[in-house]
Amino acid sequence: FPVLISKKGIMIDSETSKRALFGEDEDELLAGLPNKNADIFGPIDSIRNLKLDVLFPSVHGNLGEDGTLAGLFRLMNIPYVGSGLRAHAISFDKVITKELMTVNGIRNTKYIVIFQNDKNKPDWDSVSKQLGEVVFVKAANQGSSVG
């Protein structure tokens, strides 16, 4: 039973989710739904009403990979496939993950961290000298496709 998490972070009933999964436009589908998901228990009821044995989250980015769903499932006492809440929360933060790996002697790629409010941001010459000519720029707390 699919449960779509909309672009606005709202869990949608399984029947509407199936329609989106099979290609119907999400925005049009959601425009026709009553705003019952606006209350805080809407997402919980969307899952609870399915009476599932185990949840298999297939999500990407905020409210999924960051541990939010793992925490919800844990609170609801519903078994789910995947890592625990702490593992999700730590690994979703790329800076914390890199620091933990480095401190514990786990080999990983070279990296630098640049904060938005840094006064002296490095220029390309400095970055390429430290990291090489090919770099990946990632937001620290977003899905991997962001950046």
C-alpha positions as CSV (number, residue, x, y, z in Angstrom):
1,F,0.0,0.0,0.0
2,P,1.8,3.1,-1.1
3,V,1.6,6.3,1.0
4,L,2.8,9.3,-0.9
5,I,4.5,12.1,1.0
6,S,3.6,15.2,-1.0
7,K,5.9,18.0,-2.0
8,K,4.5,19.8,1.0
9,G,5.3,17.0,3.4
10,I,1.7,15.7,3.8
11,M,1.0,12.0,3.7
12,I,-1.7,11.1,1.2
13,D,-4.1,8.1,1.4
14,S,-3.1,5.0,-0.4
15,E,-5.7,5.1,-3.2
16,T,-4.6,8.7,-4.2
17,S,-1.0,7.7,-3.8
18,K,-1.5,4.8,-6.3
19,R,-2.9,7.2,-8.8
20,A,0.2,9.5,-8.5
21,L,2.5,6.5,-8.6
22,F,0.9,5.5,-12.0
23,G,1.5,8.9,-13.5
24,E,-1.4,11.2,-12.6
25,D,-0.3,14.8,-11.8
26,E,0.3,15.1,-8.0
27,D,-0.7,18.7,-7.8
28,E,-4.0,18.1,-9.6
29,L,-4.7,15.0,-7.4
30,L,-4.1,17.0,-4.2
31,A,-6.1,20.0,-5.3
32,G,-9.2,17.7,-5.4
33,L,-8.7,16.4,-1.9
34,P,-10.3,17.8,1.3
35,N,-7.7,19.4,3.6
36,K,-8.1,16.7,6.2
37,N,-4.3,16.2,6.3
38,A,-3.8,19.7,7.7
39,D,-4.1,18.5,11.3
40,I,-1.2,17.0,13.1
41,F,-2.7,13.5,13.2
42,G,-3.3,13.3,9.4
43,P,0.0,11.7,8.7
44,I,-0.3,9.2,11.6
45,D,-3.8,8.2,10.6
46,S,-2.7,7.8,6.9
47,I,-0.4,5.0,8.2
48,R,-2.4,3.6,11.1
49,N,-5.5,3.1,9.0
50,L,-3.6,0.8,6.6
51,K,-3.1,-1.9,9.4
52,L,0.3,-2.9,8.0
53,D,2.6,-5.6,9.4
54,V,5.8,-3.7,8.4
55,L,6.6,-0.5,6.7
56,F,9.1,-0.2,3.9
57,P,10.0,3.5,3.5
58,S,11.3,4.4,0.1
59,V,12.0,8.0,0.5
60,H,14.6,10.6,-0.3
61,G,15.6,13.8,1.6
62,N,14.1,15.7,4.4
63,L,11.3,14.1,6.5
64,G,12.5,10.7,5.3
65,E,16.2,10.0,5.3
66,D,16.8,12.3,8.3
67,G,15.1,10.0,10.8
68,T,11.7,11.7,11.0
69,L,9.9,8.7,9.6
70,A,11.9,6.3,11.7
71,G,10.9,8.3,14.8
72,L,7.2,8.3,13.7
73,F,7.2,4.5,13.1
74,R,9.0,3.9,16.4
75,L,6.4,6.0,18.3
76,M,3.6,4.1,16.5
77,N,5.2,0.8,17.4
78,I,5.2,-0.3,13.8
79,P,8.2,-2.3,12.5
80,Y,10.0,-0.8,9.6
81,V,12.8,-1.7,7.2
82,G,15.9,0.5,7.5
83,S,18.3,2.0,10.0
84,G,17.3,3.3,13.4
85,L,16.5,6.9,14.2
86,R,20.0,7.8,15.4
87,A,21.7,6.3,12.4
88,H,19.4,8.3,10.1
89,A,19.9,11.5,11.9
90,I,23.7,11.3,12.0
91,S,24.2,10.1,8.5
92,F,21.9,12.6,7.0
93,D,24.2,15.4,8.3
94,K,27.2,15.0,5.9
95,V,29.5,17.2,8.0
96,I,28.9,15.1,11.2
97,T,29.3,11.9,9.2
98,K,32.6,13.0,7.7
99,E,33.9,14.2,11.1
100,L,33.0,10.9,12.7
101,M,34.6,8.9,10.0
102,T,37.8,11.0,10.1
103,V,38.1,11.0,13.9
104,N,37.6,7.2,13.9
105,G,40.2,6.6,11.2
106,I,37.7,5.5,8.6
107,R,39.1,6.3,5.2
108,N,36.8,8.7,3.2
109,T,37.1,11.4,0.6
110,K,38.8,14.7,1.3
111,Y,36.4,17.5,2.1
112,I,36.1,21.1,3.3
113,V,33.2,22.6,5.0
114,I,32.0,26.1,4.1
115,F,29.3,27.7,6.2
116,Q,26.9,30.3,4.7
117,N,28.0,33.0,7.1
118,D,31.8,32.4,6.7
119,K,33.5,35.7,6.0
120,N,36.4,34.3,4.1
121,K,35.1,31.7,1.6
122,P,37.8,29.9,-0.3
123,D,38.3,30.6,-4.0
124,W,38.5,27.9,-6.6
125,D,42.3,27.8,-6.6
126,S,42.3,27.1,-2.8
127,V,39.6,24.5,-3.1
128,S,41.1,22.7,-6.1
129,K,44.5,22.7,-4.4
130,Q,43.0,20.9,-1.4
131,L,40.5,18.6,-3.2
132,G,41.6,18.3,-6.8
133,E,40.0,19.4,-10.0
134,V,36.8,17.4,-9.6
135,V,34.6,18.2,-6.6
136,F,31.1,17.6,-5.5
137,V,29.2,20.4,-3.7
138,K,26.6,19.2,-1.3
139,A,24.3,20.8,1.2
140,A,25.1,19.4,4.6
141,N,21.5,18.6,5.6
142,Q,19.6,17.8,2.4
143,G,19.1,14.8,0.2
144,S,22.1,13.8,-1.8
145,S,20.6,15.1,-5.0
146,V,20.7,18.7,-3.6
147,G,23.9,20.5,-4.4
